[in-house]
Amino acid sequence: MRQNHINPEEAVRIHREIGARRSLGIHWGTFERLTPEPLDQPLRDLAAARQARDVAEEEFFVLRHGQTRVIE
């Protein structure tokens, strides 16, 4: 999937590089198994990448299926 997607570590790096105030992680657990990793692995990888770059969960977050959030 590398040619069409970035991984969570790259996403957090880009979030920092462009100076984003908020980022939303998408495309996790949406499709049937496209890779050999567990469906929730991207969530764990994103949490680790945020921690490594000192990015708060409120700054770069994911929504559970059906969840909404007001961003101000």
CHARMM internal coordinates of N, CA and C (Angstrom, degrees):
IC EDIT
DIST 1 N 1 CA 1.4547
DIST 1 CA 1 C 1.5393
ANGL 1 N 1 CA 1 C 111.11
DIST 1 C 2 N 1.2984
ANGL 1 CA 1 C 2 N 117.51
DIHE 1 N 1 CA 1 C 2 N -4.24
DIST 2 N 2 CA 1.4639
ANGL 1 C 2 N 2 CA 122.46
DIHE 1 CA 1 C 2 N 2 CA -174.04
DIST 2 CA 2 C 1.5324
ANGL 2 N 2 CA 2 C 113.10
DIHE 1 C 2 N 2 CA 2 C -56.89
DIST 2 C 3 N 1.3017
ANGL 2 CA 2 C 3 N 117.30
DIHE 2 N 2 CA 2 C 3 N -32.69
DIST 3 N 3 CA 1.4652
ANGL 2 C 3 N 3 CA 119.50
DIHE 2 CA 2 C 3 N 3 CA -177.73
DIST 3 CA 3 C 1.5278
ANGL 3 N 3 CA 3 C 112.51
DIHE 2 C 3 N 3 CA 3 C -71.41
DIST 3 C 4 N 1.3521
ANGL 3 CA 3 C 4 N 117.18
DIHE 3 N 3 CA 3 C 4 N -19.20
DIST 4 N 4 CA 1.4567
ANGL 3 C 4 N 4 CA 120.51
DIHE 3 CA 3 C 4 N 4 CA -175.57
DIST 4 CA 4 C 1.5210
ANGL 4 N 4 CA 4 C 114.24
DIHE 3 C 4 N 4 CA 4 C -118.07
DIST 4 C 5 N 1.3344
ANGL 4 CA 4 C 5 N 118.00
DIHE 4 N 4 CA 4 C 5 N -13.41
DIST 5 N 5 CA 1.4532
ANGL 4 C 5 N 5 CA 121.32
DIHE 4 CA 4 C 5 N 5 CA -175.10
DIST 5 CA 5 C 1.5236
ANGL 5 N 5 CA 5 C 110.36
DIHE 4 C 5 N 5 CA 5 C -137.52
DIST 5 C 6 N 1.3167
ANGL 5 CA 5 C 6 N 115.61
DIHE 5 N 5 CA 5 C 6 N 159.96
DIST 6 N 6 CA 1.4574
ANGL 5 C 6 N 6 CA 120.46
DIHE 5 CA 5 C 6 N 6 CA 171.14
DIST 6 CA 6 C 1.5252
ANGL 6 N 6 CA 6 C 107.69
DIHE 5 C 6 N 6 CA 6 C -108.03
DIST 6 C 7 N 1.3139
ANGL 6 CA 6 C 7 N 116.41
DIHE 6 N 6 CA 6 C 7 N 157.22
DIST 7 N 7 CA 1.4572
ANGL 6 C 7 N 7 CA 119.22
DIHE 6 CA 6 C 7 N 7 CA 179.57
DIST 7 CA 7 C 1.5336
ANGL 7 N 7 CA 7 C 109.61
DIHE 6 C 7 N 7 CA 7 C -90.06
DIST 7 C 8 N 1.3224
ANGL 7 CA 7 C 8 N 118.17
DIHE 7 N 7 CA 7 C 8 N 170.07
DIST 8 N 8 CA 1.4695
ANGL 7 C 8 N 8 CA 120.21
DIHE 7 CA 7 C 8 N 8 CA -177.45
DIST 8 CA 8 C 1.5299
ANGL 8 N 8 CA 8 C 113.89
DIHE 7 C 8 N 8 CA 8 C -57.13
DIST 8 C 9 N 1.3271
ANGL 8 CA 8 C 9 N 117.87
DIHE 8 N 8 CA 8 C 9 N -39.98
DIST 9 N 9 CA 1.4688
ANGL 8 C 9 N 9 CA 120.23
DIHE 8 CA 8 C 9 N 9 CA 179.03
DIST 9 CA 9 C 1.5308
ANGL 9 N 9 CA 9 C 110.80
DIHE 8 C 9 N 9 CA 9 C -61.23
DIST 9 C 10 N 1.3238
ANGL 9 CA 9 C 10 N 116.62
DIHE 9 N 9 CA 9 C 10 N -44.70
DIST 10 N 10 CA 1.4654
ANGL 9 C 10 N 10 CA 120.63
DIHE 9 CA 9 C 10 N 10 CA 178.37
DIST 10 CA 10 C 1.5334
ANGL 10 N 10 CA 10 C 110.50
DIHE 9 C 10 N 10 CA 10 C -64.78
DIST 10 C 11 N 1.3224
ANGL 10 CA 10 C 11 N 116.79
DIHE 10 N 10 CA 10 C 11 N -38.39
DIST 11 N 11 CA 1.4639
ANGL 10 C 11 N 11 CA 120.77
DIHE 10 CA 10 C 11 N 11 CA -179.44
DIST 11 CA 11 C 1.5264
ANGL 11 N 11 CA 11 C 111.36
DIHE 10 C 11 N 11 CA 11 C -62.54
DIST 11 C 12 N 1.3282
ANGL 11 CA 11 C 12 N 116.67
DIHE 11 N 11 CA 11 C 12 N -43.02
DIST 12 N 12 CA 1.4691
ANGL 11 C 12 N 12 CA 120.11
DIHE 11 CA 11 C 12 N 12 CA 179.05
DIST 12 CA 12 C 1.5306
ANGL 12 N 12 CA 12 C 110.29
DIHE 11 C 12 N 12 CA 12 C -67.54
DIST 12 C 13 N 1.3168
ANGL 12 CA 12 C 13 N 117.05
DIHE 12 N 12 CA 12 C 13 N -39.23
DIST 13 N 13 CA 1.4699
ANGL 12 C 13 N 13 CA 120.58
DIHE 12 CA 12 C 13 N 13 CA 177.06
DIST 13 CA 13 C 1.5207
ANGL 13 N 13 CA 13 C 110.32
DIHE 12 C 13 N 13 CA 13 C -60.53
DIST 13 C 14 N 1.3239
ANGL 13 CA 13 C 14 N 116.92
DIHE 13 N 13 CA 13 C 14 N -46.17
DIST 14 N 14 CA 1.4678
ANGL 13 C 14 N 14 CA 121.56
DIHE 13 CA 13 C 14 N 14 CA 179.75
DIST 14 CA 14 C 1.5264
ANGL 14 N 14 CA 14 C 110.04
DIHE 13 C 14 N 14 CA 14 C -64.54
DIST 14 C 15 N 1.3246
ANGL 14 CA 14 C 15 N 117.03
DIHE 14 N 14 CA 14 C 15 N -41.27
DIST 15 N 15 CA 1.4688
ANGL 14 C 15 N 15 CA 121.48
DIHE 14 CA 14 C 15 N 15 CA 176.77
DIST 15 CA 15 C 1.5296
ANGL 15 N 15 CA 15 C 109.66
DIHE 14 C 15 N 15 CA 15 C -52.17
DIST 15 C 16 N 1.3250
ANGL 15 CA 15 C 16 N 116.51
DIHE 15 N 15 CA 15 C 16 N -47.48
DIST 16 N 16 CA 1.4667
ANGL 15 C 16 N 16 CA 121.28
DIHE 15 CA 15 C 16 N 16 CA 179.51
DIST 16 CA 16 C 1.5347
ANGL 16 N 16 CA 16 C 111.25
DIHE 15 C 16 N 16 CA 16 C -67.40
DIST 16 C 17 N 1.3248
ANGL 16 CA 16 C 17 N 116.91
DIHE 16 N 16 CA 16 C 17 N -45.15
DIST 17 N 17 CA 1.4645
ANGL 16 C 17 N 17 CA 120.86
DIHE 16 CA 16 C 17 N 17 CA -175.40
DIST 17 CA 17 C 1.5191
ANGL 17 N 17 CA 17 C 112.94
DIHE 16 C 17 N 17 CA 17 C -62.29
DIST 17 C 18 N 1.3188
ANGL 17 CA 17 C 18 N 117.55
DIHE 17 N 17 CA 17 C 18 N -36.72
DIST 18 N 18 CA 1.4698
ANGL 17 C 18 N 18 CA 118.99
DIHE 17 CA 17 C 18 N 18 CA -178.56
DIST 18 CA 18 C 1.5242
ANGL 18 N 18 CA 18 C 112.44
DIHE 17 C 18 N 18 CA 18 C -90.14
DIST 18 C 19 N 1.3311
ANGL 18 CA 18 C 19 N 116.82
DIHE 18 N 18 CA 18 C 19 N -3.84
DIST 19 N 19 CA 1.4622
ANGL 18 C 19 N 19 CA 120.54
DIHE 18 CA 18 C 19 N 19 CA 178.29
DIST 19 CA 19 C 1.5146
ANGL 19 N 19 CA 19 C 113.68
DIHE 18 C 19 N 19 CA 19 C 70.63
DIST 19 C 20 N 1.3173
ANGL 19 CA 19 C 20 N 116.77
DIHE 19 N 19 CA 19 C 20 N 34.47
DIST 20 N 20 CA 1.4697
ANGL 19 C 20 N 20 CA 120.69
DIHE 19 CA 19 C 20 N 20 CA -178.91
DIST 20 CA 20 C 1.5283
ANGL 20 N 20 CA 20 C 110.20
DIHE 19 C 20 N 20 CA 20 C -67.40
DIST 20 C 21 N 1.3204
ANGL 20 CA 20 C 21 N 116.20
DIHE 20 N 20 CA 20 C 21 N 141.59
DIST 21 N 21 CA 1.4690
ANGL 20 C 21 N 21 CA 120.22
DIHE 20 CA 20 C 21 N 21 CA 174.38
DIST 21 CA 21 C 1.5123
ANGL 21 N 21 CA 21 C 110.61
DIHE 20 C 21 N 21 CA 21 C -81.50
DIST 21 C 22 N 1.3254
ANGL 21 CA 21 C 22 N 117.47
DIHE 21 N 21 CA 21 C 22 N -34.63
DIST 22 N 22 CA 1.4568
ANGL 21 C 22 N 22 CA 123.06
DIHE 21 CA 21 C 22 N 22 CA 179.85
DIST 22 CA 22 C 1.5234
ANGL 22 N 22 CA 22 C 108.64
DIHE 21 C 22 N 22 CA 22 C -142.59
DIST 22 C 23 N 1.3196
ANGL 22 CA 22 C 23 N 115.21
DIHE 22 N 22 CA 22 C 23 N 144.07
DIST 23 N 23 CA 1.4599
ANGL 22 C 23 N 23 CA 121.66
DIHE 22 CA 22 C 23 N 23 CA 173.12
DIST 23 CA 23 C 1.5165
ANGL 23 N 23 CA 23 C 108.11
DIHE 22 C 23 N 23 CA 23 C -137.28
DIST 23 C 24 N 1.3148
ANGL 23 CA 23 C 24 N 115.10
DIHE 23 N 23 CA 23 C 24 N 148.57
DIST 24 N 24 CA 1.4549
ANGL 23 C 24 N 24 CA 122.79
DIHE 23 CA 23 C 24 N 24 CA -179.16
DIST 24 CA 24 C 1.5212
ANGL 24 N 24 CA 24 C 109.01
DIHE 23 C 24 N 24 CA 24 C -121.51
DIST 24 C 25 N 1.3301
ANGL 24 CA 24 C 25 N 116.18
DIHE 24 N 24 CA 24 C 25 N 119.29
DIST 25 N 25 CA 1.4567
ANGL 24 C 25 N 25 CA 120.83
DIHE 24 CA 24 C 25 N 25 CA 176.70
DIST 25 CA 25 C 1.5186
ANGL 25 N 25 CA 25 C 110.10
DIHE 24 C 25 N 25 CA 25 C -79.01
DIST 25 C 26 N 1.3155
ANGL 25 CA 25 C 26 N 116.58
DIHE 25 N 25 CA 25 C 26 N 129.12
DIST 26 N 26 CA 1.4690
ANGL 25 C 26 N 26 CA 121.13
DIHE 25 CA 25 C 26 N 26 CA -178.70
DIST 26 CA 26 C 1.5188
ANGL 26 N 26 CA 26 C 109.83
DIHE 25 C 26 N 26 CA 26 C -129.21
DIST 26 C 27 N 1.3102
ANGL 26 CA 26 C 27 N 115.04
DIHE 26 N 26 CA 26 C 27 N 176.50
DIST 27 N 27 CA 1.4716
ANGL 26 C 27 N 27 CA 123.58
DIHE 26 CA 26 C 27 N 27 CA 178.12
DIST 27 CA 27 C 1.5153
ANGL 27 N 27 CA 27 C 112.93
DIHE 26 C 27 N 27 CA 27 C 66.58
DIST 27 C 28 N 1.2982
ANGL 27 CA 27 C 28 N 118.08
DIHE 27 N 27 CA 27 C 28 N 35.87
DIST 28 N 28 CA 1.4647
ANGL 27 C 28 N 28 CA 120.56
DIHE 27 CA 27 C 28 N 28 CA 173.40
DIST 28 CA 28 C 1.5235
ANGL 28 N 28 CA 28 C 107.45
DIHE 27 C 28 N 28 CA 28 C -114.75
DIST 28 C 29 N 1.2968
ANGL 28 CA 28 C 29 N 117.15
DIHE 28 N 28 CA 28 C 29 N 138.19
DIST 29 N 29 CA 1.4576
ANGL 28 C 29 N 29 CA 121.33
DIHE 28 CA 28 C 29 N 29 CA 176.36
DIST 29 CA 29 C 1.5208
ANGL 29 N 29 CA 29 C 114.67
DIHE 28 C 29 N 29 CA 29 C 60.98
DIST 29 C 30 N 1.3196
ANGL 29 CA 29 C 30 N 117.00
DIHE 29 N 29 CA 29 C 30 N 17.94
DIST 30 N 30 CA 1.4634
ANGL 29 C 30 N 30 CA 121.00
DIHE 29 CA 29 C 30 N 30 CA -175.21
DIST 30 CA 30 C 1.5209
ANGL 30 N 30 CA 30 C 112.26
DIHE 29 C 30 N 30 CA 30 C -92.29
DIST 30 C 31 N 1.2947
ANGL 30 CA 30 C 31 N 115.80
DIHE 30 N 30 CA 30 C 31 N -37.66
DIST 31 N 31 CA 1.4541
ANGL 30 C 31 N 31 CA 120.75
DIHE 30 CA 30 C 31 N 31 CA -175.01
DIST 31 CA 31 C 1.5165
ANGL 31 N 31 CA 31 C 110.06
DIHE 30 C 31 N 31 CA 31 C -111.48
DIST 31 C 32 N 1.3023
ANGL 31 CA 31 C 32 N 114.88
DIHE 31 N 31 CA 31 C 32 N 159.23
DIST 32 N 32 CA 1.4618
ANGL 31 C 32 N 32 CA 118.13
DIHE 31 CA 31 C 32 N 32 CA 172.10
DIST 32 CA 32 C 1.5061
ANGL 32 N 32 CA 32 C 108.41
DIHE 31 C 32 N 32 CA 32 C -58.31
DIST 32 C 33 N 1.2581
ANGL 32 CA 32 C 33 N 115.69
DIHE 32 N 32 CA 32 C 33 N 166.47
DIST 33 N 33 CA 1.4539
ANGL 32 C 33 N 33 CA 122.50
DIHE 32 CA 32 C 33 N 33 CA -174.89
DIST 33 CA 33 C 1.5389
ANGL 33 N 33 CA 33 C 111.93
DIHE 32 C 33 N 33 CA 33 C -50.38
DIST 33 C 34 N 1.3435
ANGL 33 CA 33 C 34 N 115.36
DIHE 33 N 33 CA 33 C 34 N 111.63
DIST 34 N 34 CA 1.4622
ANGL 33 C 34 N 34 CA 121.19
DIHE 33 CA 33 C 34 N 34 CA 176.10
DIST 34 CA 34 C 1.5284
ANGL 34 N 34 CA 34 C 111.08
DIHE 33 C 34 N 34 CA 34 C -101.83
DIST 34 C 35 N 1.3263
ANGL 34 CA 34 C 35 N 115.32
DIHE 34 N 34 CA 34 C 35 N -19.73
DIST 35 N 35 CA 1.4550
ANGL 34 C 35 N 35 CA 121.50
DIHE 34 CA 34 C 35 N 35 CA 179.65
DIST 35 CA 35 C 1.5301
ANGL 35 N 35 CA 35 C 107.62
DIHE 34 C 35 N 35 CA 35 C -133.10
DIST 35 C 36 N 1.3033
ANGL 35 CA 35 C 36 N 118.10
DIHE 35 N 35 CA 35 C 36 N 168.58
DIST 36 N 36 CA 1.4615
ANGL 35 C 36 N 36 CA 119.50
DIHE 35 CA 35 C 36 N 36 CA -179.13
DIST 36 CA 36 C 1.5389
ANGL 36 N 36 CA 36 C 114.10
DIHE 35 C 36 N 36 CA 36 C -76.69
DIST 36 C 37 N 1.3208
ANGL 36 CA 36 C 37 N 118.75
DIHE 36 N 36 CA 36 C 37 N -6.70
DIST 37 N 37 CA 1.4694
ANGL 36 C 37 N 37 CA 120.46
DIHE 36 CA 36 C 37 N 37 CA -178.21
DIST 37 CA 37 C 1.5314
ANGL 37 N 37 CA 37 C 111.03
DIHE 36 C 37 N 37 CA 37 C -75.48
DIST 37 C 38 N 1.3355
ANGL 37 CA 37 C 38 N 117.61
DIHE 37 N 37 CA 37 C 38 N 155.64
DIST 38 N 38 CA 1.4679
ANGL 37 C 38 N 38 CA 120.61
DIHE 37 CA 37 C 38 N 38 CA 175.42
DIST 38 CA 38 C 1.5361
ANGL 38 N 38 CA 38 C 110.38
DIHE 37 C 38 N 38 CA 38 C -60.96
DIST 38 C 39 N 1.3157
ANGL 38 CA 38 C 39 N 117.59
DIHE 38 N 38 CA 38 C 39 N 150.76
DIST 39 N 39 CA 1.4692
ANGL 38 C 39 N 39 CA 121.32
DIHE 38 CA 38 C 39 N 39 CA -176.77
DIST 39 CA 39 C 1.5223
ANGL 39 N 39 CA 39 C 113.13
DIHE 38 C 39 N 39 CA 39 C -59.98
DIST 39 C 40 N 1.3375
ANGL 39 CA 39 C 40 N 117.91
DIHE 39 N 39 CA 39 C 40 N -28.92
DIST 40 N 40 CA 1.4575
ANGL 39 C 40 N 40 CA 119.70
DIHE 39 CA 39 C 40 N 40 CA -179.83
DIST 40 CA 40 C 1.5285
ANGL 40 N 40 CA 40 C 113.56
DIHE 39 C 40 N 40 CA 40 C -94.65
DIST 40 C 41 N 1.3207
ANGL 40 CA 40 C 41 N 118.16
DIHE 40 N 40 CA 40 C 41 N 5.37
DIST 41 N 41 CA 1.4615
ANGL 40 C 41 N 41 CA 121.01
DIHE 40 CA 40 C 41 N 41 CA 179.77
DIST 41 CA 41 C 1.5297
ANGL 41 N 41 CA 41 C 112.61
DIHE 40 C 41 N 41 CA 41 C -59.39
DIST 41 C 42 N 1.3366
ANGL 41 CA 41 C 42 N 119.79
DIHE 41 N 41 CA 41 C 42 N -40.86
DIST 42 N 42 CA 1.4636
ANGL 41 C 42 N 42 CA 118.83
DIHE 41 CA 41 C 42 N 42 CA 178.32
DIST 42 CA 42 C 1.5299
ANGL 42 N 42 CA 42 C 113.01
DIHE 41 C 42 N 42 CA 42 C -58.07
DIST 42 C 43 N 1.3280
ANGL 42 CA 42 C 43 N 118.21
DIHE 42 N 42 CA 42 C 43 N -33.87
DIST 43 N 43 CA 1.4697
ANGL 42 C 43 N 43 CA 120.16
DIHE 42 CA 42 C 43 N 43 CA 177.52
DIST 43 CA 43 C 1.5237
ANGL 43 N 43 CA 43 C 110.48
DIHE 42 C 43 N 43 CA 43 C -64.19
DIST 43 C 44 N 1.3071
ANGL 43 CA 43 C 44 N 116.65
DIHE 43 N 43 CA 43 C 44 N -44.00
DIST 44 N 44 CA 1.4664
ANGL 43 C 44 N 44 CA 120.46
DIHE 43 CA 43 C 44 N 44 CA 178.77
DIST 44 CA 44 C 1.5248
ANGL 44 N 44 CA 44 C 110.98
DIHE 43 C 44 N 44 CA 44 C -66.85
DIST 44 C 45 N 1.3180
ANGL 44 CA 44 C 45 N 116.95
DIHE 44 N 44 CA 44 C 45 N -39.73
DIST 45 N 45 CA 1.4640
ANGL 44 C 45 N 45 CA 120.59
DIHE 44 CA 44 C 45 N 45 CA 179.06
DIST 45 CA 45 C 1.5283
ANGL 45 N 45 CA 45 C 111.16
DIHE 44 C 45 N 45 CA 45 C -66.61
DIST 45 C 46 N 1.3190
ANGL 45 CA 45 C 46 N 116.95
DIHE 45 N 45 CA 45 C 46 N -38.61
DIST 46 N 46 CA 1.4652
ANGL 45 C 46 N 46 CA 120.23
DIHE 45 CA 45 C 46 N 46 CA 178.15
DIST 46 CA 46 C 1.5262
ANGL 46 N 46 CA 46 C 110.19
DIHE 45 C 46 N 46 CA 46 C -65.36
DIST 46 C 47 N 1.3124
ANGL 46 CA 46 C 47 N 118.00
DIHE 46 N 46 CA 46 C 47 N -43.27
DIST 47 N 47 CA 1.4617
ANGL 46 C 47 N 47 CA 121.26
DIHE 46 CA 46 C 47 N 47 CA 178.30
DIST 47 CA 47 C 1.5327
ANGL 47 N 47 CA 47 C 110.60
DIHE 46 C 47 N 47 CA 47 C -59.74
DIST 47 C 48 N 1.3185
ANGL 47 CA 47 C 48 N 117.36
DIHE 47 N 47 CA 47 C 48 N -43.30
DIST 48 N 48 CA 1.4664
ANGL 47 C 48 N 48 CA 121.18
DIHE 47 CA 47 C 48 N 48 CA 178.77
DIST 48 CA 48 C 1.5270
ANGL 48 N 48 CA 48 C 111.25
DIHE 47 C 48 N 48 CA 48 C -65.60
DIST 48 C 49 N 1.3241
ANGL 48 CA 48 C 49 N 117.10
DIHE 48 N 48 CA 48 C 49 N -40.94
DIST 49 N 49 CA 1.4693
ANGL 48 C 49 N 49 CA 121.23
DIHE 48 CA 48 C 49 N 49 CA 179.69
DIST 49 CA 49 C 1.5231
ANGL 49 N 49 CA 49 C 110.72
DIHE 48 C 49 N 49 CA 49 C -66.79
DIST 49 C 50 N 1.3233
ANGL 49 CA 49 C 50 N 117.20
DIHE 49 N 49 CA 49 C 50 N -40.65
DIST 50 N 50 CA 1.4723
ANGL 49 C 50 N 50 CA 120.15
DIHE 49 CA 49 C 50 N 50 CA 176.84
DIST 50 CA 50 C 1.5271
ANGL 50 N 50 CA 50 C 110.22
DIHE 49 C 50 N 50 CA 50 C -61.28
DIST 50 C 51 N 1.3147
ANGL 50 CA 50 C 51 N 116.09
DIHE 50 N 50 CA 50 C 51 N -45.58
DIST 51 N 51 CA 1.4575
ANGL 50 C 51 N 51 CA 120.52
DIHE 50 CA 50 C 51 N 51 CA -178.88
DIST 51 CA 51 C 1.5328
ANGL 51 N 51 CA 51 C 110.71
DIHE 50 C 51 N 51 CA 51 C -62.61
DIST 51 C 52 N 1.3176
ANGL 51 CA 51 C 52 N 117.25
DIHE 51 N 51 CA 51 C 52 N -42.38
DIST 52 N 52 CA 1.4629
ANGL 51 C 52 N 52 CA 121.66
DIHE 51 CA 51 C 52 N 52 CA -179.31
DIST 52 CA 52 C 1.5218
ANGL 52 N 52 CA 52 C 112.27
DIHE 51 C 52 N 52 CA 52 C -62.72
DIST 52 C 53 N 1.3266
ANGL 52 CA 52 C 53 N 116.88
DIHE 52 N 52 CA 52 C 53 N -30.81
DIST 53 N 53 CA 1.4689
ANGL 52 C 53 N 53 CA 120.91
DIHE 52 CA 52 C 53 N 53 CA -178.32
DIST 53 CA 53 C 1.5262
ANGL 53 N 53 CA 53 C 112.60
DIHE 52 C 53 N 53 CA 53 C -107.85
DIST 53 C 54 N 1.3266
ANGL 53 CA 53 C 54 N 116.53
DIHE 53 N 53 CA 53 C 54 N 11.82
DIST 54 N 54 CA 1.4620
ANGL 53 C 54 N 54 CA 122.77
DIHE 53 CA 53 C 54 N 54 CA 177.50
DIST 54 CA 54 C 1.5334
ANGL 54 N 54 CA 54 C 111.93
DIHE 53 C 54 N 54 CA 54 C 54.90
DIST 54 C 55 N 1.3329
ANGL 54 CA 54 C 55 N 115.38
DIHE 54 N 54 CA 54 C 55 N 50.29
DIST 55 N 55 CA 1.4653
ANGL 54 C 55 N 55 CA 122.68
DIHE 54 CA 54 C 55 N 55 CA 177.96
DIST 55 CA 55 C 1.5232
ANGL 55 N 55 CA 55 C 107.38
DIHE 54 C 55 N 55 CA 55 C -110.31
DIST 55 C 56 N 1.3208
ANGL 55 CA 55 C 56 N 116.81
DIHE 55 N 55 CA 55 C 56 N 122.44
DIST 56 N 56 CA 1.4636
ANGL 55 C 56 N 56 CA 121.36
DIHE 55 CA 55 C 56 N 56 CA -178.30
DIST 56 CA 56 C 1.5277
ANGL 56 N 56 CA 56 C 111.34
DIHE 55 C 56 N 56 CA 56 C -68.82
DIST 56 C 57 N 1.3225
ANGL 56 CA 56 C 57 N 115.66
DIHE 56 N 56 CA 56 C 57 N 150.75
DIST 57 N 57 CA 1.4690
ANGL 56 C 57 N 57 CA 120.86
DIHE 56 CA 56 C 57 N 57 CA 178.62
DIST 57 CA 57 C 1.5274
ANGL 57 N 57 CA 57 C 111.31
DIHE 56 C 57 N 57 CA 57 C -60.73
DIST 57 C 58 N 1.3279
ANGL 57 CA 57 C 58 N 117.88
DIHE 57 N 57 CA 57 C 58 N -32.55
DIST 58 N 58 CA 1.4660
ANGL 57 C 58 N 58 CA 121.09
DIHE 57 CA 57 C 58 N 58 CA 178.50
DIST 58 CA 58 C 1.5255
ANGL 58 N 58 CA 58 C 111.64
DIHE 57 C 58 N 58 CA 58 C -68.93
DIST 58 C 59 N 1.3289
ANGL 58 CA 58 C 59 N 116.44
DIHE 58 N 58 CA 58 C 59 N -21.95
DIST 59 N 59 CA 1.4585
ANGL 58 C 59 N 59 CA 122.14
DIHE 58 CA 58 C 59 N 59 CA -178.70
DIST 59 CA 59 C 1.5334
ANGL 59 N 59 CA 59 C 111.58
DIHE 58 C 59 N 59 CA 59 C -85.17
DIST 59 C 60 N 1.3305
ANGL 59 CA 59 C 60 N 116.58
DIHE 59 N 59 CA 59 C 60 N -35.86
DIST 60 N 60 CA 1.4661
ANGL 59 C 60 N 60 CA 121.87
DIHE 59 CA 59 C 60 N 60 CA 179.39
DIST 60 CA 60 C 1.5225
ANGL 60 N 60 CA 60 C 106.06
DIHE 59 C 60 N 60 CA 60 C -136.47
DIST 60 C 61 N 1.2877
ANGL 60 CA 60 C 61 N 116.48
DIHE 60 N 60 CA 60 C 61 N 105.63
DIST 61 N 61 CA 1.4576
ANGL 60 C 61 N 61 CA 120.68
DIHE 60 CA 60 C 61 N 61 CA -168.66
DIST 61 CA 61 C 1.5250
ANGL 61 N 61 CA 61 C 111.68
DIHE 60 C 61 N 61 CA 61 C -128.48
DIST 61 C 62 N 1.3024
ANGL 61 CA 61 C 62 N 115.57
DIHE 61 N 61 CA 61 C 62 N 170.79
DIST 62 N 62 CA 1.4653
ANGL 61 C 62 N 62 CA 123.03
DIHE 61 CA 61 C 62 N 62 CA 172.21
DIST 62 CA 62 C 1.5184
ANGL 62 N 62 CA 62 C 107.60
DIHE 61 C 62 N 62 CA 62 C -125.64
DIST 62 C 63 N 1.2897
ANGL 62 CA 62 C 63 N 116.07
DIHE 62 N 62 CA 62 C 63 N 157.36
DIST 63 N 63 CA 1.4597
ANGL 62 C 63 N 63 CA 122.27
DIHE 62 CA 62 C 63 N 63 CA 174.50
DIST 63 CA 63 C 1.5153
ANGL 63 N 63 CA 63 C 108.33
DIHE 62 C 63 N 63 CA 63 C -110.75
DIST 63 C 64 N 1.2949
ANGL 63 CA 63 C 64 N 116.39
DIHE 63 N 63 CA 63 C 64 N 139.01
DIST 64 N 64 CA 1.4630
ANGL 63 C 64 N 64 CA 120.65
DIHE 63 CA 63 C 64 N 64 CA 172.70
DIST 64 CA 64 C 1.5209
ANGL 64 N 64 CA 64 C 107.72
DIHE 63 C 64 N 64 CA 64 C -71.93
DIST 64 C 65 N 1.2939
ANGL 64 CA 64 C 65 N 117.96
DIHE 64 N 64 CA 64 C 65 N 159.12
DIST 65 N 65 CA 1.4621
ANGL 64 C 65 N 65 CA 121.16
DIHE 64 CA 64 C 65 N 65 CA -178.99
DIST 65 CA 65 C 1.5232
ANGL 65 N 65 CA 65 C 109.90
DIHE 64 C 65 N 65 CA 65 C -56.64
DIST 65 C 66 N 1.3223
ANGL 65 CA 65 C 66 N 115.92
DIHE 65 N 65 CA 65 C 66 N 125.49
DIST 66 N 66 CA 1.4577
ANGL 65 C 66 N 66 CA 121.82
DIHE 65 CA 65 C 66 N 66 CA 179.90
DIST 66 CA 66 C 1.5169
ANGL 66 N 66 CA 66 C 114.39
DIHE 65 C 66 N 66 CA 66 C 87.37
DIST 66 C 67 N 1.3222
ANGL 66 CA 66 C 67 N 117.90
DIHE 66 N 66 CA 66 C 67 N -9.81
DIST 67 N 67 CA 1.4671
ANGL 66 C 67 N 67 CA 121.56
DIHE 66 CA 66 C 67 N 67 CA -179.23
DIST 67 CA 67 C 1.5179
ANGL 67 N 67 CA 67 C 110.44
DIHE 66 C 67 N 67 CA 67 C -77.05
DIST 67 C 68 N 1.3221
ANGL 67 CA 67 C 68 N 116.37
DIHE 67 N 67 CA 67 C 68 N 147.67
DIST 68 N 68 CA 1.4565
ANGL 67 C 68 N 68 CA 121.83
DIHE 67 CA 67 C 68 N 68 CA 175.21
DIST 68 CA 68 C 1.5212
ANGL 68 N 68 CA 68 C 109.17
DIHE 67 C 68 N 68 CA 68 C -125.57
DIST 68 C 69 N 1.3104
ANGL 68 CA 68 C 69 N 116.49
DIHE 68 N 68 CA 68 C 69 N 163.43
DIST 69 N 69 CA 1.4575
ANGL 68 C 69 N 69 CA 121.85
DIHE 68 CA 68 C 69 N 69 CA 177.80
DIST 69 CA 69 C 1.5149
ANGL 69 N 69 CA 69 C 108.66
DIHE 68 C 69 N 69 CA 69 C -152.54
DIST 69 C 70 N 1.3086
ANGL 69 CA 69 C 70 N 117.05
DIHE 69 N 69 CA 69 C 70 N 136.39
DIST 70 N 70 CA 1.4576
ANGL 69 C 70 N 70 CA 122.72
DIHE 69 CA 69 C 70 N 70 CA 174.10
DIST 70 CA 70 C 1.5246
ANGL 70 N 70 CA 70 C 107.17
DIHE 69 C 70 N 70 CA 70 C -88.49
DIST 70 C 71 N 1.3041
ANGL 70 CA 70 C 71 N 116.44
DIHE 70 N 70 CA 70 C 71 N 127.11
DIST 71 N 71 CA 1.4657
ANGL 70 C 71 N 71 CA 121.55
DIHE 70 CA 70 C 71 N 71 CA 179.05
DIST 71 CA 71 C 1.5200
ANGL 71 N 71 CA 71 C 107.78
DIHE 70 C 71 N 71 CA 71 C -112.31
DIST 71 C 72 N 1.2985
ANGL 71 CA 71 C 72 N 113.70
DIHE 71 N 71 CA 71 C 72 N 121.67
DIST 72 N 72 CA 1.4706
ANGL 71 C 72 N 72 CA 118.58
DIHE 71 CA 71 C 72 N 72 CA -179.26
DIST 72 CA 72 C 1.4928
ANGL 72 N 72 CA 72 C 110.80
DIHE 71 C 72 N 72 CA 72 C -111.66
END
COOR INIT
IC SEED 1 N 1 CA 1 C
IC BUILD
